[in-house]
Amino acid sequence: MQHPFDTAIALEPAGQDRFFGRTSPAYANMVGPFGGTTTAVLLNAALRHPQRQGDPIALTVNFASPVADGDFEIEAVPVRTNRSTQHWSLQLRQGAAVAASATAVFALRRETWSAREAVMPPDMPAAAALARAPFQALPTWAQRYDMRFTEEDALLQFDGQEHAHSYSRMWVRDEPPRPLDFAALAALCDCFLPRIFYRRHRPAPVGTVSLTSYFHADASLLAAQGEHHLLGVARAQTFRNGYFDQSAEVWGQDGQLLATTHQMVYFRE
């Protein structure tokens, strides 16, 4: 049986540089589909393109409007291919309107000197020691992920008591479990709850405007993660005049930094 995520990002070739897809109710959000699946399906168009070269290292998705439930078309154009990098322009259309646009960079990695300066949080309990968060009251997409928080990191209730920061950590994996690949990692980069919920402890209408993810792993490193939980760390930098940003890190079980991501989010009071 096909995993629900693979159903959500499935594409059919529709001519040169074009693919057809359809939204999945398994990843429904408050309005339209979960932004992570929109991000993943745009990346999947480049991954499936016959001219694809290398693995993705960067992806920026701009959400021009909510994606309506139903059919869509993606245009994936390799705008330039160099010796080591390949640059992509991607658009998701419904009818004549563009719902989301994206750029992606793929690369052929080679062995070089490497070093990491970021540090994985050292004091997070193992995923097996924590209970899965009960997200039945949230939109359907949240039930497609196994998220595990400490009591300190969990958003326990909307009590209206403003907090001093929006930093949180969680273990997360697809539900049901699924081997990690680039499309799944792209979606995971958007699975962090909006930081304004953590800061203000009350609901607010929100929507991601732009999301950029950087992939620090190659395909073999992702494959080595298997179906294990990944550690996600998220925080905001500032909230101002209807918009806030939030950045996140996604760490593998083996302490490898797999991805970093940054997004700008609209909110209304």
N, C-alpha and C positions, 0 to 999 in steps of 0.2 A: 504494500500500500504506500502511495506517495505521501511524503511528509507535508503537512499543511503549508509550511513555508515554501516548499518547492512548487506547490500549486499556486500560491500567491504571486510568485515571480515568474511563472511559466510564460514563455513567449513563442509565437509562431512566426517564422519568416514570412515577409509580405512584400518581397521585391528588394531591390538594391537599397541598402542602408535602412530598411524599414522592418518593424516587427509589430505584431498585434498581441495585446494582452488583455486581461480582465481582472478587475479587483476581486478580492476574496472576502466573504463575510467573516472568515475566521480571524481576520486582522482589522476588523472595523474599529474606528475611533469615534469620537463624539460627532464629528462631521467628516464623512468620507473615510478612506483607509488610513491606517497608521502610517505616519511619515517615514518610518524606517523601511516599510515594504516598498514605498514609492522610491526611496533612495536605492534600495537593493535592486529593484526591477530596472531602473535606469542603468545601474552598473552592469546588470546582467546582459543588457543589450550589447554593451561593448565586449563583455566577456565572451558572448556567443558569436560575435561578428567574425566572419572568415578572415578578415585582415588584422585581427587582434595580434599584438606583439607584446610579450612580457606579461607582468603582473601589475595590478593597480598600486600606485603609491599615493595618489591624491584624488579626492573627489569632492566637488562643490555642487550642491543642489540648491537652487532657488525656487521656492514654492510661490508661484504667481497667483494661484487660487486653490481652493479646496478641490481635490480630485473627486469627481462624482462617482458613485457606485455604477459599475458597468464596464463597457469596453473602452479601450484606449489604444492609441498608436504611438510608437516610439521611433524617432529618427535618430540613428547613431552614425555619426560621420567622423572618420579618422582624418582630422584636418591637416596633420603633419606627422610624418614618421621620420625620426632621426636614427642615428646608429644605436643609441641606448634608450631613447624615450619616444613615446608615441602620445599624441595629444588628440583629445576627443571632444566633439560638441554633441550634446544630447538634448532632445526635446521630447516631452510627453504631451500629446495633444488629445483632446476630446472634441470631435467636430472640427471647427476651424480655430478653436481657441487653444493656446498653449497653457497648460495647467502647471507645468514644472519644466525648468531648463537646468542643464548641468554641464559642467566641464570635468573631464577626467584626464589624468596623466598615468600612463603605464610605463614600465621600465624593465629593462633587462639588467638584473642585479649581477654583480660580480664580487668575488671575494676581495675584501680590502681590510685595512685596519678598522676596527669597530670599538665603540665604547658607549656606555650609557650613563647619563648623569641623573635622570629621574630615579626615584627610589620607590619601590613597591611598599605600601603601608605594612609595617612589620607585625602589628598587633591585632590583625583581623582574625577572629576564630575561623577554623576550617568550615567549609560549606556544610559538611555532614553534621556539624555541631549546632547548626541553626535550623529553624523551621522555615518552610516555604511561606512567603507572605500571602495572606488571604485576600486576593484581589477580585473577588466576585462582584464587588460593587463598582469596579472600574470598567471602562470600555473593554470590549472583547479582546483586543490585541494584547492587553496586559496578562491575560490568562494563557497566552501562548509562550510565556516566559516563566521560568522557575527563578524567582528573585528571593534572596535570603539576606536579611538585615540583622544587625545587632539591635538591641532595644534602643541604644543611643542613636543609631543611624536611621531607624524606621520612622516614617511619618505616622505616628500612632493615632492621631486624631486632629481634626480641624477645630482647635480650641480658640482660635483668634488671638493667641498670645504670640506677638512678634518675637522672633529669635534673632540673635546677634549675627548669625552666619547661615549659609545654605549648604555647607559641606556635608557630604554623606558618602558612605561606602556600601557596596552590596556584592554578593556573589550572584551571578546570573548565567543562565544557559537557556537554549531553546526548550520548549515543552510541547510535545515529547522530545527527548534528547535527540540531537542531530549532530553529525560530525561538522566541525567548523570549516568554513571556506570564506572566500572574500565577500560573497553576497550576504551571508549570515552575519559576518563581522560588520558590514556596512549598516545593516539593520540594528544590530546591537548598539552601535554608536548613537542611536536615537532613542534608546529604551529608558533613559534616565528621566524620572519625573521632573516636571518643570520646577526650577529652583525657587520660583516665587511661592510655591506651595510650602516648601521647607522654611522659607524666610518669614512668611506671614501666617502660616498655619490656618489658611482659609482658602477656599476655591476661588478661582478667577478665570474668566475666558482668556485663553492663550492660543497661540499658533506660531509654529516655527516659520520664519521668513527665509533664512539662509542657513545651511548646514555644511560645514567643511570637515572632512575626515582625512587623516593621514595614516597610511598603513605602513607599519615598520617591520612587518613580517613578510616572508615569502610563502609560497604555497606549501612547501615542506614543513615550515614551522607551524603553520595553521593546522596542517594534517596531524602533526604531533600532539595537538591539544585534544584530539578525539572529541568525545562528548562531555568533557569535564566542564565544571563551572569556571567562569572567568571572573576576575575581580574588577569591578568598576568603581571609579572614584570620580565624583562630580562636584562642581562648585560654580558659583557666579562671581563675576567681578564687580558689576554695578547694575543698578536698576534706575532707569531715568526716563521720564516723560513718555511712558507707554511702551518702552522696550527694555529688555535685559539680555545679557549674554550668559551663556553657561559653557564651561569647558569640562572635558572629561578625559580620563585615561582608562584604557582597557588592558588588563594584565593577564597573562597566562598562568596556569598552575605552576609552571616551572620558573616563574619570576621574570619572564620575558615581557617587555612592553610591546603589545601587539598593535595598538592604535591610539592616537590622540585625536580629539575632536573638539570643535568649537562651533557654536551656533548663536544666532540672534533670534530672539523670541519677542513677538508682540503680546502685550497684555492690556486688558481693559478693566477698570474698576467701576 
